[in-house]
Amino acid sequence: MCEMTEILNHADHYECGTCGHEWPHVAEADAPDAERVVKDAYGNVLADGDIVAMIKDLKLKGSSEVLKVGTKSKPIRLVDGDHEISCKMDGIAIGLKACFVKKVVG
């Protein structure tokens, strides 16, 4: 970031008049913590306790097992991190990325 004093105030952000650097009015660190929204491969919002099903075959790392398309989970739990879903499938406790599952309705 530059340290110039020539700052332009736009509706949704600030801009340095000298170098053109832009930043939001509310700094990211000062923004209130927003509820994390996790969506499945089709855009359905997931919540703790939902049941999901695999949309493609996935080989489990460190194992010769494969989770097949259509395999359903026990009720899921949403967690922080790269793999947003913690659940059991076929008796195995695993972490999954939401992009590989769909929400089972009903």
Backbone atoms as SQL, in Angstrom:
CREATE TABLE atoms (id INTEGER PRIMARY KEY, chain TEXT, resi INTEGER, resn TEXT, atom TEXT, x REAL, y REAL, z REAL);
INSERT INTO atoms VALUES
  (1, 'A', 1, 'MET', 'N', 0.834, -1.184, 0.000),
  (2, 'A', 1, 'MET', 'CA', 0.000, 0.000, 0.000),
  (3, 'A', 1, 'MET', 'C', 0.875, 1.243, 0.000),
  (4, 'A', 2, 'CYS', 'N', 0.378, 2.223, -0.656),
  (5, 'A', 2, 'CYS', 'CA', 1.105, 3.488, -0.659),
  (6, 'A', 2, 'CYS', 'C', 0.757, 4.273, 0.606),
  (7, 'A', 3, 'GLU', 'N', 1.499, 5.317, 0.863),
  (8, 'A', 3, 'GLU', 'CA', 1.235, 6.138, 2.041),
  (9, 'A', 3, 'GLU', 'C', 0.974, 7.577, 1.643),
  (10, 'A', 4, 'MET', 'N', 0.427, 7.778, 0.460),
  (11, 'A', 4, 'MET', 'CA', 0.109, 9.117, -0.023),
  (12, 'A', 4, 'MET', 'C', -1.131, 9.627, 0.711),
  (13, 'A', 5, 'THR', 'N', -1.323, 10.935, 0.698),
  (14, 'A', 5, 'THR', 'CA', -2.457, 11.522, 1.412),
  (15, 'A', 5, 'THR', 'C', -3.581, 11.930, 0.467),
  (16, 'A', 6, 'GLU', 'N', -3.410, 11.717, -0.809),
  (17, 'A', 6, 'GLU', 'CA', -4.417, 12.085, -1.805),
  (18, 'A', 6, 'GLU', 'C', -5.385, 10.911, -1.978),
  (19, 'A', 7, 'ILE', 'N', -6.420, 10.841, -1.140),
  (20, 'A', 7, 'ILE', 'CA', -7.347, 9.710, -1.127),
  (21, 'A', 7, 'ILE', 'C', -8.688, 10.132, -1.698),
  (22, 'A', 8, 'LEU', 'N', -9.178, 9.336, -2.668),
  (23, 'A', 8, 'LEU', 'CA', -10.490, 9.570, -3.259),
  (24, 'A', 8, 'LEU', 'C', -11.491, 8.654, -2.574),
  (25, 'A', 9, 'ASN', 'N', -12.651, 9.186, -2.196),
  (26, 'A', 9, 'ASN', 'CA', -13.673, 8.427, -1.492),
  (27, 'A', 9, 'ASN', 'C', -14.792, 8.088, -2.471),
  (28, 'A', 10, 'HIS', 'N', -14.902, 6.786, -2.840),
  (29, 'A', 10, 'HIS', 'CA', -15.976, 6.319, -3.719),
  (30, 'A', 10, 'HIS', 'C', -17.092, 5.736, -2.848),
  (31, 'A', 11, 'ALA', 'N', -18.204, 5.373, -3.467),
  (32, 'A', 11, 'ALA', 'CA', -19.358, 4.855, -2.721),
  (33, 'A', 11, 'ALA', 'C', -19.030, 3.597, -1.923),
  (34, 'A', 12, 'ASP', 'N', -18.232, 2.691, -2.501),
  (35, 'A', 12, 'ASP', 'CA', -17.967, 1.422, -1.825),
  (36, 'A', 12, 'ASP', 'C', -16.501, 1.184, -1.487),
  (37, 'A', 13, 'HIS', 'N', -15.608, 2.103, -1.865),
  (38, 'A', 13, 'HIS', 'CA', -14.190, 1.906, -1.578),
  (39, 'A', 13, 'HIS', 'C', -13.425, 3.225, -1.614),
  (40, 'A', 14, 'TYR', 'N', -12.178, 3.169, -1.124),
  (41, 'A', 14, 'TYR', 'CA', -11.257, 4.306, -1.211),
  (42, 'A', 14, 'TYR', 'C', -10.280, 4.034, -2.344),
  (43, 'A', 15, 'GLU', 'N', -9.690, 5.113, -2.890),
  (44, 'A', 15, 'GLU', 'CA', -8.696, 4.953, -3.946),
  (45, 'A', 15, 'GLU', 'C', -7.603, 6.001, -3.764),
  (46, 'A', 16, 'CYS', 'N', -6.356, 5.575, -3.926),
  (47, 'A', 16, 'CYS', 'CA', -5.234, 6.509, -3.868),
  (48, 'A', 16, 'CYS', 'C', -5.191, 7.254, -5.198),
  (49, 'A', 17, 'GLY', 'N', -5.225, 8.578, -5.137),
  (50, 'A', 17, 'GLY', 'CA', -5.202, 9.388, -6.349),
  (51, 'A', 17, 'GLY', 'C', -3.868, 9.355, -7.065),
  (52, 'A', 18, 'THR', 'N', -2.816, 8.945, -6.372),
  (53, 'A', 18, 'THR', 'CA', -1.478, 8.915, -6.964),
  (54, 'A', 18, 'THR', 'C', -1.193, 7.594, -7.677),
  (55, 'A', 19, 'CYS', 'N', -1.389, 6.482, -6.981),
  (56, 'A', 19, 'CYS', 'CA', -1.013, 5.185, -7.568),
  (57, 'A', 19, 'CYS', 'C', -2.201, 4.340, -8.015),
  (58, 'A', 20, 'GLY', 'N', -3.422, 4.680, -7.590),
  (59, 'A', 20, 'GLY', 'CA', -4.596, 3.923, -8.012),
  (60, 'A', 20, 'GLY', 'C', -4.949, 2.740, -7.130),
  (61, 'A', 21, 'HIS', 'N', -4.211, 2.521, -6.033),
  (62, 'A', 21, 'HIS', 'CA', -4.530, 1.414, -5.117),
  (63, 'A', 21, 'HIS', 'C', -5.927, 1.618, -4.538),
  (64, 'A', 22, 'GLU', 'N', -6.718, 0.529, -4.468),
  (65, 'A', 22, 'GLU', 'CA', -8.086, 0.593, -3.940),
  (66, 'A', 22, 'GLU', 'C', -8.219, -0.324, -2.735),
  (67, 'A', 23, 'TRP', 'N', -9.082, 0.053, -1.775),
  (68, 'A', 23, 'TRP', 'CA', -9.384, -0.782, -0.625),
  (69, 'A', 23, 'TRP', 'C', -10.801, -0.475, -0.146),
  (70, 'A', 24, 'PRO', 'N', -11.464, -1.461, 0.490),
  (71, 'A', 24, 'PRO', 'CA', -12.857, -1.272, 0.920),
  (72, 'A', 24, 'PRO', 'C', -12.961, -0.287, 2.075),
  (73, 'A', 25, 'HIS', 'N', -14.160, 0.304, 2.246),
  (74, 'A', 25, 'HIS', 'CA', -14.390, 1.210, 3.370),
  (75, 'A', 25, 'HIS', 'C', -14.204, 0.510, 4.699),
  (76, 'A', 26, 'VAL', 'N', -14.712, -0.711, 4.824),
  (77, 'A', 26, 'VAL', 'CA', -14.568, -1.483, 6.059),
  (78, 'A', 26, 'VAL', 'C', -13.438, -2.469, 5.838),
  (79, 'A', 27, 'ALA', 'N', -12.412, -2.369, 6.643),
  (80, 'A', 27, 'ALA', 'CA', -11.287, -3.302, 6.514),
  (81, 'A', 27, 'ALA', 'C', -11.765, -4.712, 6.830),
  (82, 'A', 28, 'GLU', 'N', -11.192, -5.707, 6.164),
  (83, 'A', 28, 'GLU', 'CA', -11.597, -7.106, 6.346),
  (84, 'A', 28, 'GLU', 'C', -11.476, -7.529, 7.815),
  (85, 'A', 29, 'ALA', 'N', -10.445, -7.091, 8.494),
  (86, 'A', 29, 'ALA', 'CA', -10.249, -7.486, 9.896),
  (87, 'A', 29, 'ALA', 'C', -11.301, -6.855, 10.804),
  (88, 'A', 30, 'ASP', 'N', -11.822, -5.678, 10.415),
  (89, 'A', 30, 'ASP', 'CA', -12.825, -4.999, 11.221),
  (90, 'A', 30, 'ASP', 'C', -14.247, -5.473, 10.918),
  (91, 'A', 31, 'ALA', 'N', -14.416, -6.212, 9.827),
  (92, 'A', 31, 'ALA', 'CA', -15.748, -6.668, 9.427),
  (93, 'A', 31, 'ALA', 'C', -16.252, -7.699, 10.433),
  (94, 'A', 32, 'PRO', 'N', -17.553, -7.671, 10.722),
  (95, 'A', 32, 'PRO', 'CA', -18.086, -8.672, 11.658),
  (96, 'A', 32, 'PRO', 'C', -17.985, -10.063, 11.042),
  (97, 'A', 33, 'ASP', 'N', -17.784, -11.059, 11.906),
  (98, 'A', 33, 'ASP', 'CA', -17.677, -12.429, 11.415),
  (99, 'A', 33, 'ASP', 'C', -19.014, -12.869, 10.837),
  (100, 'A', 34, 'ALA', 'N', -19.004, -13.216, 9.557),
  (101, 'A', 34, 'ALA', 'CA', -20.223, -13.641, 8.882),
  (102, 'A', 34, 'ALA', 'C', -20.368, -15.153, 9.047),
  (103, 'A', 35, 'GLU', 'N', -21.589, -15.609, 9.081),
  (104, 'A', 35, 'GLU', 'CA', -21.875, -17.037, 9.154),
  (105, 'A', 35, 'GLU', 'C', -21.351, -17.693, 7.880),
  (106, 'A', 36, 'ARG', 'N', -20.601, -18.759, 8.028),
  (107, 'A', 36, 'ARG', 'CA', -20.052, -19.459, 6.867),
  (108, 'A', 36, 'ARG', 'C', -21.147, -20.273, 6.205),
  (109, 'A', 37, 'VAL', 'N', -21.251, -20.144, 4.892),
  (110, 'A', 37, 'VAL', 'CA', -22.262, -20.875, 4.136),
  (111, 'A', 37, 'VAL', 'C', -21.555, -21.931, 3.296),
  (112, 'A', 38, 'VAL', 'N', -21.946, -23.183, 3.482),
  (113, 'A', 38, 'VAL', 'CA', -21.366, -24.292, 2.721),
  (114, 'A', 38, 'VAL', 'C', -22.450, -24.806, 1.785),
  (115, 'A', 39, 'LYS', 'N', -22.107, -24.890, 0.486),
  (116, 'A', 39, 'LYS', 'CA', -23.068, -25.355, -0.520),
  (117, 'A', 39, 'LYS', 'C', -22.553, -26.623, -1.180),
  (118, 'A', 40, 'ASP', 'N', -23.492, -27.507, -1.560),
  (119, 'A', 40, 'ASP', 'CA', -23.117, -28.737, -2.245),
  (120, 'A', 40, 'ASP', 'C', -22.805, -28.440, -3.713),
  (121, 'A', 41, 'ALA', 'N', -22.572, -29.472, -4.499),
  (122, 'A', 41, 'ALA', 'CA', -22.192, -29.310, -5.901),
  (123, 'A', 41, 'ALA', 'C', -23.277, -28.629, -6.731),
  (124, 'A', 42, 'TYR', 'N', -24.519, -28.659, -6.269),
  (125, 'A', 42, 'TYR', 'CA', -25.629, -28.073, -7.024),
  (126, 'A', 42, 'TYR', 'C', -26.121, -26.761, -6.421),
  (127, 'A', 43, 'GLY', 'N', -25.414, -26.223, -5.439),
  (128, 'A', 43, 'GLY', 'CA', -25.769, -24.932, -4.858),
  (129, 'A', 43, 'GLY', 'C', -26.738, -24.988, -3.695),
  (130, 'A', 44, 'ASN', 'N', -27.082, -26.169, -3.221),
  (131, 'A', 44, 'ASN', 'CA', -27.960, -26.295, -2.055),
  (132, 'A', 44, 'ASN', 'C', -27.158, -26.029, -0.786),
  (133, 'A', 45, 'VAL', 'N', -27.705, -25.232, 0.119),
  (134, 'A', 45, 'VAL', 'CA', -27.022, -24.909, 1.370),
  (135, 'A', 45, 'VAL', 'C', -27.067, -26.117, 2.294),
  (136, 'A', 46, 'LEU', 'N', -25.899, -26.459, 2.853),
  (137, 'A', 46, 'LEU', 'CA', -25.794, -27.589, 3.769),
  (138, 'A', 46, 'LEU', 'C', -25.766, -27.106, 5.214),
  (139, 'A', 47, 'ALA', 'N', -26.290, -27.933, 6.114),
  (140, 'A', 47, 'ALA', 'CA', -26.299, -27.621, 7.545),
  (141, 'A', 47, 'ALA', 'C', -25.943, -28.878, 8.319),
  (142, 'A', 48, 'ASP', 'N', -25.545, -28.693, 9.569),
  (143, 'A', 48, 'ASP', 'CA', -25.268, -29.848, 10.429),
  (144, 'A', 48, 'ASP', 'C', -26.492, -30.746, 10.474),
  (145, 'A', 49, 'GLY', 'N', -26.278, -32.065, 10.373),
  (146, 'A', 49, 'GLY', 'CA', -27.373, -33.019, 10.448),
  (147, 'A', 49, 'GLY', 'C', -27.957, -33.413, 9.106),
  (148, 'A', 50, 'ASP', 'N', -27.565, -32.744, 8.019),
  (149, 'A', 50, 'ASP', 'CA', -28.047, -33.129, 6.684),
  (150, 'A', 50, 'ASP', 'C', -27.426, -34.455, 6.266),
  (151, 'A', 51, 'ILE', 'N', -28.071, -35.110, 5.310),
  (152, 'A', 51, 'ILE', 'CA', -27.549, -36.333, 4.712),
  (153, 'A', 51, 'ILE', 'C', -27.102, -35.957, 3.299),
  (154, 'A', 52, 'VAL', 'N', -25.908, -36.427, 2.908),
  (155, 'A', 52, 'VAL', 'CA', -25.391, -36.136, 1.574),
  (156, 'A', 52, 'VAL', 'C', -25.067, -37.438, 0.859),
  (157, 'A', 53, 'ALA', 'N', -24.975, -37.357, -0.478),
  (158, 'A', 53, 'ALA', 'CA', -24.614, -38.506, -1.299),
  (159, 'A', 53, 'ALA', 'C', -23.503, -38.093, -2.259),
  (160, 'A', 54, 'MET', 'N', -22.628, -39.030, -2.577),
  (161, 'A', 54, 'MET', 'CA', -21.515, -38.769, -3.492),
  (162, 'A', 54, 'MET', 'C', -22.032, -38.553, -4.909),
  (163, 'A', 55, 'ILE', 'N', -21.412, -37.617, -5.656),
  (164, 'A', 55, 'ILE', 'CA', -21.811, -37.400, -7.044),
  (165, 'A', 55, 'ILE', 'C', -20.786, -37.971, -8.016),
  (166, 'A', 56, 'LYS', 'N', -19.645, -38.452, -7.509),
  (167, 'A', 56, 'LYS', 'CA', -18.650, -39.117, -8.344),
  (168, 'A', 56, 'LYS', 'C', -17.846, -40.079, -7.486),
  (169, 'A', 57, 'ASP', 'N', -17.209, -41.049, -8.117),
  (170, 'A', 57, 'ASP', 'CA', -16.358, -41.985, -7.394),
  (171, 'A', 57, 'ASP', 'C', -15.130, -41.257, -6.880),
  (172, 'A', 58, 'LEU', 'N', -14.782, -41.479, -5.619),
  (173, 'A', 58, 'LEU', 'CA', -13.586, -40.887, -5.035),
  (174, 'A', 58, 'LEU', 'C', -12.745, -41.960, -4.375),
  (175, 'A', 59, 'LYS', 'N', -11.472, -42.030, -4.767),
  (176, 'A', 59, 'LYS', 'CA', -10.538, -42.957, -4.131),
  (177, 'A', 59, 'LYS', 'C', -10.079, -42.323, -2.832),
  (178, 'A', 60, 'LEU', 'N', -10.087, -43.090, -1.756),
  (179, 'A', 60, 'LEU', 'CA', -9.646, -42.599, -0.463),
  (180, 'A', 60, 'LEU', 'C', -8.130, -42.652, -0.388),
  (181, 'A', 61, 'LYS', 'N', -7.517, -41.530, -0.025),
  (182, 'A', 61, 'LYS', 'CA', -6.054, -41.479, 0.081),
  (183, 'A', 61, 'LYS', 'C', -5.569, -42.435, 1.157),
  (184, 'A', 62, 'GLY', 'N', -4.468, -43.100, 0.875),
  (185, 'A', 62, 'GLY', 'CA', -3.880, -44.017, 1.845),
  (186, 'A', 62, 'GLY', 'C', -4.615, -45.331, 1.960),
  (187, 'A', 63, 'SER', 'N', -5.481, -45.604, 0.998),
  (188, 'A', 63, 'SER', 'CA', -6.289, -46.813, 1.056),
  (189, 'A', 63, 'SER', 'C', -6.611, -47.255, -0.363),
  (190, 'A', 64, 'SER', 'N', -7.026, -48.500, -0.507),
  (191, 'A', 64, 'SER', 'CA', -7.437, -48.981, -1.825),
  (192, 'A', 64, 'SER', 'C', -8.951, -48.880, -1.995),
  (193, 'A', 65, 'GLU', 'N', -9.649, -48.332, -0.997),
  (194, 'A', 65, 'GLU', 'CA', -11.102, -48.224, -1.047),
  (195, 'A', 65, 'GLU', 'C', -11.555, -47.050, -1.903),
  (196, 'A', 66, 'VAL', 'N', -12.757, -47.174, -2.458),
  (197, 'A', 66, 'VAL', 'CA', -13.348, -46.134, -3.295),
  (198, 'A', 66, 'VAL', 'C', -14.764, -45.863, -2.795),
  (199, 'A', 67, 'LEU', 'N', -15.098, -44.590, -2.629),
  (200, 'A', 67, 'LEU', 'CA', -16.487, -44.221, -2.334),
  (201, 'A', 67, 'LEU', 'C', -17.202, -44.085, -3.666),
  (202, 'A', 68, 'LYS', 'N', -18.211, -44.887, -3.881),
  (203, 'A', 68, 'LYS', 'CA', -18.920, -44.934, -5.162),
  (204, 'A', 68, 'LYS', 'C', -19.988, -43.848, -5.252),
  (205, 'A', 69, 'VAL', 'N', -20.367, -43.517, -6.483),
  (206, 'A', 69, 'VAL', 'CA', -21.455, -42.567, -6.740),
  (207, 'A', 69, 'VAL', 'C', -22.705, -43.058, -6.029),
  (208, 'A', 70, 'GLY', 'N', -23.415, -42.142, -5.366),
  (209, 'A', 70, 'GLY', 'CA', -24.663, -42.487, -4.694),
  (210, 'A', 70, 'GLY', 'C', -24.510, -42.944, -3.265),
  (211, 'A', 71, 'THR', 'N', -23.276, -43.169, -2.802),
  (212, 'A', 71, 'THR', 'CA', -23.071, -43.575, -1.407),
  (213, 'A', 71, 'THR', 'C', -23.569, -42.464, -0.488),
  (214, 'A', 72, 'LYS', 'N', -24.452, -42.830, 0.452),
  (215, 'A', 72, 'LYS', 'CA', -25.033, -41.836, 1.366),
  (216, 'A', 72, 'LYS', 'C', -24.269, -41.817, 2.680),
  (217, 'A', 73, 'SER', 'N', -24.288, -40.648, 3.298),
  (218, 'A', 73, 'SER', 'CA', -23.599, -40.461, 4.577),
  (219, 'A', 73, 'SER', 'C', -24.571, -40.610, 5.735),
  (220, 'A', 74, 'LYS', 'N', -24.006, -40.732, 6.914),
  (221, 'A', 74, 'LYS', 'CA', -24.759, -40.527, 8.144),
  (222, 'A', 74, 'LYS', 'C', -24.905, -39.017, 8.270),
  (223, 'A', 75, 'PRO', 'N', -25.661, -38.488, 9.237),
  (224, 'A', 75, 'PRO', 'CA', -25.769, -37.027, 9.381),
  (225, 'A', 75, 'PRO', 'C', -24.392, -36.361, 9.450),
  (226, 'A', 76, 'ILE', 'N', -24.242, -35.273, 8.697),
  (227, 'A', 76, 'ILE', 'CA', -22.944, -34.608, 8.586),
  (228, 'A', 76, 'ILE', 'C', -22.750, -33.551, 9.665),
  (229, 'A', 77, 'ARG', 'N', -21.494, -33.139, 9.797),
  (230, 'A', 77, 'ARG', 'CA', -21.132, -32.025, 10.674),
  (231, 'A', 77, 'ARG', 'C', -20.242, -31.111, 9.858),
  (232, 'A', 78, 'LEU', 'N', -20.549, -29.810, 9.827),
  (233, 'A', 78, 'LEU', 'CA', -19.737, -28.842, 9.098),
  (234, 'A', 78, 'LEU', 'C', -18.571, -28.403, 9.974),
  (235, 'A', 79, 'VAL', 'N', -17.381, -28.373, 9.382),
  (236, 'A', 79, 'VAL', 'CA', -16.167, -28.014, 10.110),
  (237, 'A', 79, 'VAL', 'C', -15.391, -26.969, 9.314),
  (238, 'A', 80, 'ASP', 'N', -14.478, -26.278, 9.995),
  (239, 'A', 80, 'ASP', 'CA', -13.612, -25.322, 9.322),
  (240, 'A', 80, 'ASP', 'C', -12.501, -26.072, 8.613),
  (241, 'A', 81, 'GLY', 'N', -11.968, -25.449, 7.578),
  (242, 'A', 81, 'GLY', 'CA', -10.847, -26.051, 6.867),
  (243, 'A', 81, 'GLY', 'C', -11.177, -26.335, 5.423),
  (244, 'A', 82, 'ASP', 'N', -10.239, -26.981, 4.760),
  (245, 'A', 82, 'ASP', 'CA', -10.365, -27.276, 3.338),
  (246, 'A', 82, 'ASP', 'C', -11.475, -28.287, 3.056),
  (247, 'A', 83, 'HIS', 'N', -11.608, -29.278, 3.897),
  (248, 'A', 83, 'HIS', 'CA', -12.667, -30.280, 3.770),
  (249, 'A', 83, 'HIS', 'C', -13.775, -29.882, 4.743),
  (250, 'A', 84, 'GLU', 'N', -14.848, -29.296, 4.204),
  (251, 'A', 84, 'GLU', 'CA', -15.878, -28.656, 5.017),
  (252, 'A', 84, 'GLU', 'C', -16.802, -29.628, 5.742),
  (253, 'A', 85, 'ILE', 'N', -16.847, -30.878, 5.297),
  (254, 'A', 85, 'ILE', 'CA', -17.809, -31.845, 5.826),
  (255, 'A', 85, 'ILE', 'C', -17.088, -32.972, 6.550),
  (256, 'A', 86, 'SER', 'N', -17.537, -33.263, 7.756),
  (257, 'A', 86, 'SER', 'CA', -17.050, -34.410, 8.515),
  (258, 'A', 86, 'SER', 'C', -18.230, -35.359, 8.671),
  (259, 'A', 87, 'CYS', 'N', -18.053, -36.629, 8.261),
  (260, 'A', 87, 'CYS', 'CA', -19.169, -37.578, 8.322),
  (261, 'A', 87, 'CYS', 'C', -18.657, -39.002, 8.279),
  (262, 'A', 88, 'LYS', 'N', -19.589, -39.948, 8.324),
  (263, 'A', 88, 'LYS', 'CA', -19.277, -41.361, 8.158),
  (264, 'A', 88, 'LYS', 'C', -19.977, -41.857, 6.907),
  (265, 'A', 89, 'MET', 'N', -19.216, -42.589, 6.075),
  (266, 'A', 89, 'MET', 'CA', -19.766, -43.255, 4.891),
  (267, 'A', 89, 'MET', 'C', -19.220, -44.669, 4.873),
  (268, 'A', 90, 'ASP', 'N', -20.068, -45.616, 4.702),
  (269, 'A', 90, 'ASP', 'CA', -19.670, -47.029, 4.700),
  (270, 'A', 90, 'ASP', 'C', -18.855, -47.385, 5.938),
  (271, 'A', 91, 'GLY', 'N', -19.199, -46.789, 7.084),
  (272, 'A', 91, 'GLY', 'CA', -18.525, -47.087, 8.333),
  (273, 'A', 91, 'GLY', 'C', -17.169, -46.440, 8.504),
  (274, 'A', 92, 'ILE', 'N', -16.799, -45.545, 7.581),
  (275, 'A', 92, 'ILE', 'CA', -15.494, -44.879, 7.638),
  (276, 'A', 92, 'ILE', 'C', -15.709, -43.409, 7.960),
  (277, 'A', 93, 'ALA', 'N', -15.035, -42.888, 8.990),
  (278, 'A', 93, 'ALA', 'CA', -15.109, -41.461, 9.309),
  (279, 'A', 93, 'ALA', 'C', -14.180, -40.719, 8.354),
  (280, 'A', 94, 'ILE', 'N', -14.745, -39.750, 7.590),
  (281, 'A', 94, 'ILE', 'CA', -13.959, -39.038, 6.585),
  (282, 'A', 94, 'ILE', 'C', -14.298, -37.553, 6.573),
  (283, 'A', 95, 'GLY', 'N', -13.421, -36.789, 5.944),
  (284, 'A', 95, 'GLY', 'CA', -13.657, -35.383, 5.674),
  (285, 'A', 95, 'GLY', 'C', -13.831, -35.221, 4.175),
  (286, 'A', 96, 'LEU', 'N', -14.852, -34.494, 3.766),
  (287, 'A', 96, 'LEU', 'CA', -15.156, -34.321, 2.343),
  (288, 'A', 96, 'LEU', 'C', -15.235, -32.857, 1.968),
  (289, 'A', 97, 'LYS', 'N', -14.934, -32.577, 0.721),
  (290, 'A', 97, 'LYS', 'CA', -15.183, -31.253, 0.167),
  (291, 'A', 97, 'LYS', 'C', -16.620, -31.237, -0.324),
  (292, 'A', 98, 'ALA', 'N', -17.292, -30.123, -0.129),
  (293, 'A', 98, 'ALA', 'CA', -18.712, -30.018, -0.481),
  (294, 'A', 98, 'ALA', 'C', -18.957, -30.155, -1.976),
  (295, 'A', 99, 'CYS', 'N', -17.958, -29.897, -2.809),
  (296, 'A', 99, 'CYS', 'CA', -18.145, -29.948, -4.259),
  (297, 'A', 99, 'CYS', 'C', -18.307, -31.388, -4.772),
  (298, 'A', 100, 'PHE', 'N', -18.088, -32.403, -3.937),
  (299, 'A', 100, 'PHE', 'CA', -18.219, -33.785, -4.367),
  (300, 'A', 100, 'PHE', 'C', -19.493, -34.458, -3.861),
  (301, 'A', 101, 'VAL', 'N', -20.382, -33.698, -3.231),
  (302, 'A', 101, 'VAL', 'CA', -21.599, -34.292, -2.681),
  (303, 'A', 101, 'VAL', 'C', -22.830, -33.494, -3.094),
  (304, 'A', 102, 'LYS', 'N', -23.986, -34.162, -2.963),
  (305, 'A', 102, 'LYS', 'CA', -25.263, -33.457, -3.130),
  (306, 'A', 102, 'LYS', 'C', -26.120, -33.750, -1.920),
  (307, 'A', 103, 'LYS', 'N', -26.936, -32.782, -1.560),
  (308, 'A', 103, 'LYS', 'CA', -27.825, -32.928, -0.415),
  (309, 'A', 103, 'LYS', 'C', -28.944, -33.902, -0.759),
  (310, 'A', 104, 'VAL', 'N', -29.210, -34.832, 0.156),
  (311, 'A', 104, 'VAL', 'CA', -30.308, -35.785, -0.038),
  (312, 'A', 104, 'VAL', 'C', -31.537, -35.188, 0.623),
  (313, 'A', 105, 'VAL', 'N', -32.582, -34.997, -0.161),
  (314, 'A', 105, 'VAL', 'CA', -33.818, -34.389, 0.338),
  (315, 'A', 105, 'VAL', 'C', -34.809, -35.507, 0.639),
  (316, 'A', 106, 'GLY', 'N', -35.466, -35.366, 1.794),
  (317, 'A', 106, 'GLY', 'CA', -36.532, -36.312, 2.104),
  (318, 'A', 106, 'GLY', 'C', -36.185, -37.254, 3.100);
